[in-house]
Amino acid sequence: MKCLFDSKNLFNPNVILSDTDLLQNLRPVVNQKDVVTAFDWTSDISFFYAAEKCNGAGVCRKSSGGTMCPSYRATRSEKFSTRGRANLLRKALQSSNPLKSLKSSEIRRALSLCLSCKACKSECPANVDMAKLKSEYLFQTRNITSYIKTWHIRNLGSILKVGSKAPSIFNFLQSSFVTNKIFGFERLPPSLEEPLEVWWNKNKSTKNNRGTTVWVMVDIFTQYYDVNIGRDLLNFLKKCDVNIKVIPPRDSIVALISHGLLNEAKKAIELVQSQLVNVEDNDFIVGIEPSEALVWRDDAKSLTSNELPKILLFEELLLELNQLNLLPKFNASNSKVWVYEHCHQKSLAETSNLIKALGLIPELKIKIIDGGCCGMAGEFGYKHSKISKKIAHNSLDDYIVKIRNQDILIATGTSCRNQILNIFKIQSIHLPSFFINSLKS
């Protein structure tokens, strides 16, 4: 048809169709050597084929809409796109010595700017999961240097537990020039607070005879940094007709996985499972930080063959409790709420549940921010401050200017809230804080 109506090939020459033979430039079929992996890749056939899934469409090179790919949007470099990284991994994995090839500086540089945002898992036409590929890559290339560099991640729970005994001293040490130089931080981390667990032991509910129990899976960030959010969630649940069980954290499973510490992550998963052995069929388990809750629906499945618990996001718990008529009454509100979801939430959960949960508050005006990644992504923003800020401005500038002083900004991720405060000087809140402030007195 193209040749019939455009015999001189004037319209979009060589864009969709070309004079090149269809059998030219095909990707060759190779016999790659198997690599013993930490993740179970059987759903993708193998580690190699998980990278091979990239069909070269280049949707990761889009400049607007969705989240994928934040590092490409900030750099406009192919090697920092999902496609570029997949090509580099595929080339290494089909070499005669995959493990040696994976250690190339080119791959290390390309993956160093991957924020593990999970956007490609849902937005890529081939569902390439670069965050998971990066974790396996880091696991495969681990050595004594990486072992030393990730010491603080492997021991994060213990470090923060000790530091919480003397928060002022810990905060002074973590903000010192020497400490930040050692860890490669370009900006200061947030201040440590008295642990949520200490507060709960003084303020826990004494009633334990309700028909429904909610198990609160506290994460490290809520335990030691966003303590006020944990208090708001627990105080909110005390207003509901439920029993409350709190599970304190030992590690950050997401942080372990994103740094390639997959053996340690598997042990952390098994530990949490052992803490949940008494959960009954009609009980609910809720997470506070979205990434720590959603990892159980995602990467955790590839690290253990055990049956995994169903961890709900806060908005999902609200909808479940509402179905059972266990929620308190909410005041009507004529406020406008802007909602910025964590990247993992956009990729692995349903925004419709968030809208439904907020809809429980009468007359509330809801606006979902359809921006990309905030650019913080855990440690990324501390180690790549300049590009992190550029990603934030790319994603949020158009929305921030529309938020009025009387509006409320909800950001569901701890990294998102810190980034918004540091760059845009706006204090955002999490869902539990908004809902407890919306209760009828």
C-alpha positions as CSV (number, residue, x, y, z in Angstrom):
1,M,0.0,0.0,0.0
2,K,2.9,2.4,0.8
3,C,4.5,1.7,-2.5
4,L,1.2,2.1,-4.3
5,F,0.3,5.5,-2.9
6,D,3.8,6.8,-2.4
7,S,5.8,5.4,-5.2
8,K,8.6,7.9,-4.8
9,N,8.9,7.3,-1.0
10,L,8.4,10.9,0.0
11,F,6.4,10.5,3.1
12,N,8.3,9.5,6.3
13,P,11.0,7.7,4.3
14,N,12.6,4.7,6.1
15,V,10.6,5.4,9.3
16,I,8.1,2.5,9.3
17,L,9.0,0.8,6.0
18,S,12.4,0.8,4.3
19,D,14.2,-0.7,1.3
20,T,16.1,-2.9,3.6
21,D,15.4,-6.6,3.3
22,L,13.1,-7.8,6.2
23,L,15.6,-10.6,7.0
24,Q,18.5,-8.2,7.6
25,N,19.5,-6.8,11.0
26,L,17.6,-9.5,12.9
27,R,18.7,-10.3,16.4
28,P,20.8,-13.5,16.2
29,V,19.8,-16.5,18.2
30,V,22.6,-17.4,20.6
31,N,23.5,-20.2,23.0
32,Q,24.2,-18.3,26.2
33,K,25.7,-19.9,29.3
34,D,23.4,-20.3,32.3
35,V,24.2,-18.2,35.4
36,V,23.2,-19.4,38.9
37,T,20.9,-16.7,40.1
38,A,19.4,-15.5,43.4
39,F,16.0,-14.7,41.9
40,D,13.9,-17.4,40.5
41,W,13.6,-16.3,36.8
42,T,11.4,-19.2,35.6
43,S,8.5,-16.9,34.7
44,D,10.9,-15.2,32.2
45,I,12.7,-18.5,31.4
46,S,16.0,-17.1,32.7
47,F,18.0,-14.1,33.7
48,F,19.2,-13.7,30.1
49,Y,15.7,-13.9,28.6
50,A,14.4,-11.3,31.1
51,A,16.8,-8.9,29.5
52,E,16.1,-10.3,26.1
53,K,12.4,-9.4,26.5
54,C,13.3,-5.8,25.4
55,N,12.0,-5.6,21.8
56,G,13.7,-2.3,21.0
57,A,10.4,-0.3,20.8
58,G,12.0,2.6,22.7
59,V,9.0,3.6,24.6
60,C,11.4,4.2,27.5
61,R,12.7,7.2,25.5
62,K,9.5,9.2,25.7
63,S,9.8,12.7,27.1
64,S,6.4,13.0,28.7
65,G,3.5,11.0,30.2
66,G,3.9,8.2,32.7
67,T,7.1,7.7,34.8
68,M,9.4,5.6,32.6
69,C,12.3,6.4,32.3
70,P,13.4,9.1,34.8
71,S,17.1,8.8,34.2
72,Y,16.7,8.9,30.4
73,R,14.5,12.0,30.7
74,A,17.1,13.8,32.8
75,T,20.2,12.8,30.6
76,R,18.7,12.1,27.1
77,S,21.3,9.3,26.8
78,E,20.4,5.9,25.3
79,K,22.6,4.1,27.8
80,F,20.5,5.4,30.7
81,S,17.2,4.2,29.1
82,T,15.6,0.8,29.8
83,R,16.4,-0.3,26.3
84,G,20.1,0.8,26.5
85,R,20.5,-1.1,29.8
86,A,18.8,-4.2,28.5
87,N,21.0,-4.2,25.4
88,L,24.1,-4.0,27.6
89,L,22.9,-6.8,29.9
90,R,22.0,-9.0,27.0
91,K,25.4,-8.5,25.3
92,A,27.2,-9.5,28.5
93,L,25.0,-12.5,29.3
94,Q,25.4,-14.0,25.8
95,S,29.2,-13.7,26.0
96,S,31.5,-16.6,26.6
97,N,32.2,-15.5,30.1
98,P,29.0,-13.8,31.4
99,L,30.1,-13.1,34.9
100,K,33.3,-11.3,33.7
101,S,31.4,-9.3,31.1
102,L,28.8,-8.2,33.7
103,K,31.6,-6.4,35.5
104,S,32.3,-4.0,32.7
105,S,32.5,-0.3,33.6
106,E,30.0,0.5,30.9
107,I,27.2,-1.6,32.5
108,R,28.1,-0.4,36.0
109,R,27.8,3.2,34.9
110,A,24.5,2.6,33.0
111,L,22.9,0.9,36.0
112,S,24.2,3.3,38.5
113,L,21.6,5.9,37.5
114,C,18.7,3.4,37.5
115,L,16.4,4.5,40.3
116,S,14.6,1.1,40.5
117,C,11.3,2.9,40.2
118,K,9.6,-0.1,38.6
119,A,7.9,2.1,36.0
120,C,9.3,-0.1,33.1
121,K,7.6,-3.1,34.6
122,S,4.2,-1.7,33.9
123,E,4.8,0.9,31.1
124,C,7.3,-1.0,28.8
125,P,5.3,-2.9,26.1
126,A,7.5,-5.9,26.9
127,N,7.3,-5.4,30.7
128,V,11.0,-5.4,31.1
129,D,11.7,-5.1,34.9
130,M,15.0,-3.2,35.0
131,A,14.8,-2.8,38.8
132,K,14.8,-6.6,39.3
133,L,17.5,-7.0,36.6
134,K,19.7,-4.4,38.4
135,S,19.3,-6.2,41.7
136,E,20.4,-9.5,40.1
137,Y,23.3,-7.8,38.4
138,L,24.5,-6.3,41.7
139,F,24.2,-9.8,43.2
140,Q,26.2,-11.4,40.4
141,T,29.0,-8.7,40.6
142,R,29.3,-8.5,44.3
143,N,32.9,-8.4,45.7
144,I,34.8,-7.3,48.8
145,T,34.5,-3.6,47.7
146,S,30.7,-3.8,47.3
147,Y,30.5,-5.8,50.6
148,I,32.1,-2.9,52.4
149,K,30.1,-0.2,50.6
150,T,26.8,-1.9,51.5
151,W,27.7,-2.6,55.2
152,H,25.3,0.1,56.3
153,I,22.4,-1.3,54.3
154,R,23.0,-4.8,55.6
155,N,23.0,-3.5,59.1
156,L,20.6,-0.6,58.8
157,G,18.1,-1.9,61.3
158,S,20.7,-2.5,64.0
159,I,22.4,0.9,63.3
160,L,19.2,2.8,63.7
161,K,18.2,0.8,66.8
162,V,21.5,1.7,68.5
163,G,21.3,5.3,67.2
164,S,17.8,5.7,68.6
165,K,19.1,5.3,72.1
166,A,20.8,8.6,71.7
167,P,19.2,10.4,68.8
168,S,21.0,13.8,69.2
169,I,24.4,12.1,69.1
170,F,23.4,9.9,66.1
171,N,22.0,12.9,64.2
172,F,25.2,14.9,64.8
173,L,27.4,12.0,63.6
174,Q,25.2,11.3,60.5
175,S,25.3,14.9,59.5
176,S,29.0,15.3,59.8
177,F,31.2,15.9,56.7
178,V,33.3,12.8,57.4
179,T,30.2,10.4,57.6
180,N,28.7,11.8,54.4
181,K,32.0,11.5,52.6
182,I,32.4,7.9,53.7
183,F,28.9,7.0,52.4
184,G,29.1,9.2,49.3
185,F,26.2,11.4,50.3
186,E,25.9,14.8,48.7
187,R,23.1,16.0,50.9
188,L,22.1,15.5,54.6
189,P,19.8,12.6,55.6
190,P,16.7,13.2,57.8
191,S,17.0,13.3,61.5
192,L,16.3,10.3,63.7
193,E,13.4,10.3,66.2
194,E,12.4,8.3,69.2
195,P,11.2,4.9,67.8
196,L,7.5,4.3,67.1
197,E,7.8,1.1,69.1
198,V,8.7,3.0,72.3
199,W,5.6,5.3,71.8
200,W,3.3,2.4,71.1
201,N,4.4,0.5,74.2
202,K,3.2,3.5,76.2
203,N,0.0,4.2,74.2
204,K,-1.1,0.8,72.9
205,S,-4.8,-0.1,73.0
206,T,-5.9,-2.3,75.9
207,K,-9.0,-3.6,74.2
208,N,-8.4,-6.9,72.4
209,N,-11.8,-8.5,72.1
210,R,-12.9,-7.2,68.7
211,G,-13.8,-9.6,65.9
212,T,-11.2,-8.3,63.5
213,T,-7.5,-7.8,64.0
214,V,-5.2,-5.5,62.0
215,W,-1.5,-6.4,62.0
216,V,0.6,-3.3,61.3
217,M,3.8,-4.1,59.6
218,V,6.0,-1.2,60.6
219,D,8.9,-0.4,58.3
220,I,12.3,1.0,59.3
221,F,11.5,4.5,57.9
222,T,8.3,4.8,60.0
223,Q,9.9,3.3,63.0
224,Y,12.8,5.8,63.2
225,Y,12.1,8.7,60.9
226,D,8.4,9.2,60.1
227,V,7.3,8.3,63.6
228,N,4.4,10.9,63.5
229,I,2.9,9.0,60.5
230,G,3.1,5.7,62.4
231,R,1.4,7.4,65.4
232,D,-1.4,8.7,63.2
233,L,-2.0,5.3,61.7
234,L,-2.2,3.6,65.0
235,N,-4.3,6.3,66.6
236,F,-6.7,6.0,63.6
237,L,-6.9,2.2,64.0
238,K,-7.7,2.8,67.7
239,K,-10.8,4.7,66.5
240,C,-11.8,1.7,64.4
241,D,-13.6,-1.4,65.8
242,V,-10.5,-3.6,65.5
243,N,-7.7,-5.2,67.5
244,I,-4.2,-3.9,66.7
245,K,-1.0,-6.0,66.5
246,V,2.3,-4.2,65.7
247,I,5.2,-5.9,64.0
248,P,8.4,-4.0,64.6
249,P,11.0,-4.0,61.7
250,R,14.5,-5.6,61.7
251,D,15.6,-4.7,58.2
252,S,14.4,-2.9,55.0
253,I,13.7,-5.6,52.5
254,V,13.4,-3.2,49.7
255,A,16.8,-1.6,50.5
256,L,18.4,-5.0,50.6
257,I,16.9,-6.0,47.3
258,S,17.8,-2.8,45.5
259,H,21.4,-3.1,46.6
260,G,21.6,-6.7,45.4
261,L,21.8,-8.2,48.9
262,L,19.4,-11.0,47.9
263,N,20.5,-13.7,50.3
264,E,20.0,-11.2,53.1
265,A,16.7,-10.1,51.7
266,K,15.5,-13.8,51.6
267,K,16.4,-14.2,55.3
268,A,14.6,-10.9,56.1
269,I,11.5,-12.2,54.3
270,E,11.5,-15.5,56.2
271,L,11.9,-13.6,59.5
272,V,8.8,-11.5,58.8
273,Q,6.9,-14.6,57.8
274,S,7.8,-16.1,61.2
275,Q,6.3,-13.0,62.9
276,L,3.0,-13.5,61.1
277,V,2.4,-17.2,61.9
278,N,-0.5,-16.3,64.2
279,V,-2.4,-14.2,61.6
280,E,-5.9,-15.7,61.1
281,D,-7.9,-15.9,57.9
282,N,-10.2,-12.9,58.7
283,D,-7.3,-10.7,59.9
284,F,-5.7,-7.9,57.8
285,I,-2.1,-7.0,57.5
286,V,-1.2,-3.4,56.5
287,G,2.0,-1.7,55.5
288,I,2.8,2.0,55.9
289,E,5.6,2.7,53.4
290,P,4.3,1.6,49.9
291,S,7.5,0.1,48.7
292,E,7.9,-2.1,51.8
293,A,4.3,-3.3,51.5
294,L,4.3,-3.9,47.7
295,V,7.6,-5.9,47.7
296,W,5.5,-8.8,48.9
297,R,3.5,-8.8,45.7
298,D,6.6,-8.5,43.5
299,D,10.3,-9.4,44.1
300,A,9.6,-11.4,47.3
301,K,7.8,-14.0,45.1
302,S,11.1,-14.7,43.3
303,L,13.1,-15.1,46.5
304,T,11.1,-17.7,48.3
305,S,8.8,-20.6,47.4
306,N,6.8,-20.2,50.6
307,E,3.3,-18.8,50.5
308,L,3.5,-15.1,51.1
309,P,1.1,-13.0,53.3
310,K,-1.2,-10.5,51.7
311,I,0.0,-7.1,52.7
312,L,-2.4,-4.2,52.1
313,L,-1.7,-0.6,51.4
314,F,-3.4,1.8,53.8
315,E,-6.1,2.8,51.3
316,E,-6.8,-0.9,50.6
317,L,-7.3,-1.5,54.3
318,L,-9.7,1.4,54.5
319,L,-11.8,-0.1,51.8
320,E,-11.8,-3.5,53.5
321,L,-12.8,-2.0,56.9
322,N,-15.5,0.1,55.2
323,Q,-17.0,-3.1,53.7
324,L,-17.3,-4.5,57.3
325,N,-18.6,-1.2,58.7
326,L,-15.6,-0.9,61.0
327,L,-14.6,2.7,60.1
328,P,-15.4,5.8,62.2
329,K,-17.4,8.7,60.7
330,F,-15.6,11.4,58.7
331,N,-16.2,15.1,58.5
332,A,-17.2,16.6,55.1
333,S,-14.4,18.6,53.5
334,N,-14.4,21.2,50.8
335,S,-10.6,21.0,50.5
336,K,-8.7,20.1,47.4
337,V,-6.3,17.3,47.8
338,W,-3.4,16.7,45.4
339,V,-2.1,13.1,45.6
340,Y,1.3,12.0,44.5
341,E,1.8,8.3,44.5
342,H,5.0,6.4,45.1
343,C,6.4,4.9,41.9
344,H,6.0,1.3,43.1
345,Q,2.4,2.1,43.9
346,K,1.8,3.4,40.4
347,S,3.3,0.2,38.9
348,L,2.1,-2.5,41.3
349,A,-1.2,-1.2,42.7
350,E,-4.4,0.4,41.5
351,T,-4.8,4.2,41.7
352,S,-8.6,3.6,41.6
353,N,-8.4,2.2,45.2
354,L,-6.7,5.4,46.3
355,I,-9.5,7.5,44.8
356,K,-12.2,5.3,46.3
357,A,-10.6,5.5,49.8
358,L,-10.4,9.3,49.6
359,G,-14.0,9.3,48.4
360,L,-15.0,8.1,51.8
361,I,-14.6,11.7,52.9
362,P,-17.7,13.6,51.8
363,E,-17.3,16.6,49.3
364,L,-13.5,16.2,49.1
365,K,-12.0,17.4,45.8
366,I,-9.3,14.9,44.6
367,K,-6.6,15.6,42.0
368,I,-4.1,12.8,41.2
369,I,-0.7,14.1,40.1
370,D,0.2,12.3,36.9
371,G,3.9,13.2,37.2
372,G,6.9,11.0,37.0
373,C,9.4,9.9,39.6
374,C,10.4,12.4,42.3
375,G,14.1,11.4,41.8
376,M,14.8,10.5,45.4
377,A,14.5,6.7,45.4
378,G,16.1,6.0,48.7
379,E,19.8,6.6,48.6
380,F,19.8,7.7,45.0
381,G,19.0,11.3,45.8
382,Y,21.8,11.5,48.4
383,K,24.4,10.1,46.1
384,H,23.3,11.8,42.8
385,S,22.0,15.1,44.1
386,K,22.2,17.1,40.8
387,I,20.4,14.6,38.6
388,S,17.9,13.8,41.4
389,K,16.8,17.4,41.5
390,K,16.6,17.6,37.7
391,I,14.3,14.5,37.7
392,A,12.1,16.1,40.4
393,H,11.7,19.3,38.4
394,N,11.0,17.4,35.2
395,S,8.2,15.4,37.0
396,L,6.6,18.0,39.3
397,D,7.2,21.6,38.2
398,D,4.0,21.8,36.2
399,Y,1.9,20.5,39.2
400,I,3.6,22.4,42.1
401,V,2.8,25.8,40.6
402,K,-0.9,24.8,40.6
403,I,-1.1,23.9,44.3
404,R,-2.6,26.7,46.4
405,N,-1.7,27.5,50.0
406,Q,-5.1,26.1,51.2
407,D,-4.7,22.9,49.2
408,I,-3.4,19.7,50.8
409,L,-0.6,17.7,49.2
410,I,-0.5,13.9,50.0
411,A,2.7,12.1,49.0
412,T,2.6,8.4,49.9
413,G,6.4,7.7,49.9
414,T,8.8,8.8,52.5
415,S,11.4,9.6,49.8
416,C,8.8,11.6,47.9
417,R,7.9,13.7,50.9
418,N,11.5,14.4,51.7
419,Q,12.3,15.4,48.1
420,I,9.2,17.7,47.9
421,L,10.2,19.4,51.1
422,N,13.9,19.8,50.2
423,I,13.3,21.1,46.7
424,F,9.9,22.8,46.6
425,K,9.7,23.7,50.3
426,I,6.2,22.2,50.6
427,Q,5.3,20.0,53.5
428,S,3.3,17.0,52.3
429,I,1.6,14.4,54.4
430,H,0.8,10.7,54.2
431,L,-2.7,9.2,54.0
432,P,-3.0,8.1,57.7
433,S,-2.3,11.7,58.8
434,F,-5.0,13.1,56.5
435,F,-7.6,10.6,57.6
436,I,-7.1,10.9,61.3
437,N,-7.5,14.7,60.9
438,S,-10.7,14.1,59.0
439,L,-12.5,12.2,61.8
440,K,-15.6,13.5,63.4
441,S,-14.8,14.5,67.0
